Amino acid sequence: MNNKMNQEVPRIALVTGANRGIGREIAYQLALKGLHVLIGSRDADKGRYTAEEMRLEGLSVELQVLDVDDTDSVRQTAEEIKQQYGRLDVLVNNAGILRDQGVSVLNVKESVMKETFETNYFGTLRMIQEIVPLMKENRYGRIVNLSSGLGAFEVLQGVLGLKGSTSAYRISKTMLNAMTCLVAQEVAELGIKVNAACPGRVRTDMGRETAPVSKTDEEGVPPTVTVFEGADTAVWLATLDNDGPNGGFFRDRKLANW
């Protein structure tokens, strides 16, 4: 099969947490590029509304009810995709939560840590474990994990620059980065590319308050980007050519430090 994106049969993409925010924008931009996009959403009504909005613009999208915290839901999603399409070409693991904004690692509750890891790390792991077999069959796949510079060791070891360490969220992204590296190594010879993307401090409900302090910002307030700008790197990684990178962490389409 021709691996270029302009083939007659469109690529099939699934974006988790796509009913709003940056996930919605990633799904929208992929659909604009001609992909058939599954709007992954735990809330059926919100996901349906998002899909209907995009269809009104003539885009090829449909709702995929999906809860990444639920193993049965993830397995059912993979089976439904296999039965309906026989493949999945692109997986964007965007679903994530932030529950410890501004909370010190010395005070964060264990329950908050577990809840955050369940979605941000294990949810992504579930998706990858169920979807990679589909990609293996077709020897093609693009997996993009939405990460954060807050999880990079370069930032973790630097000046905090935050009110409270927001440790549950940040550690979950460090774990996600490690998983990205390992999965990329294991699937590299199968035509599958796995990368992580940092969207930056995006103007969404989650992104308003958390970001490492920018060295170029005199007031100590990190820059804010639009959802369009924040989605760009993930969309680029989701549509890489065969000679594109694998196993990297990218921001603004540039390789970033883990």
Secondary structure, 3 states (H helix, E strand, C coil): CCCCCCCCCCCEEEECCCCCHHHHHHHHHHHHCCCEEEEEECCHHHHHHHHHHHHCCCCCEEEEECCCCCHHHHHHHHHHHHHHHCCCCEEEECCCCCCCCCCCCCCCCHHHHHHHHHHHHHHHHHHHHHHHHHHHHHCCEEEEEECCHHHCHHHHCCCCCCCCCCHHHHHHHHHHHHHHHHHHHHHHHHCEEEEEECCCCECCCCCCCCCCCCCCCCCCCCCCECHHHHHHHHHHHHCCCCCCCCCCEEECCEECCC
